[in-house]
């Protein structure tokens, strides 16, 4: 039981040492992730469609 208390005590200490991003930084990083997600979805969707068309013409 003592080990569990020590673990949570240390976890809280580490949690307080975290350098949190500012709101502006968080919004900027979220926007970058969103843009890359959209680009990836478009690329993967295009590749999927091309492979589907190729497979259908092969059959």
Secondary structure, DSSP 8 states (H G I E B T S, - for coil): -HHHHHHHHHHHHHHHH-----HHHHHHHHHHHHHHHHHHHHHHHHHHHHHHHHHHHH-
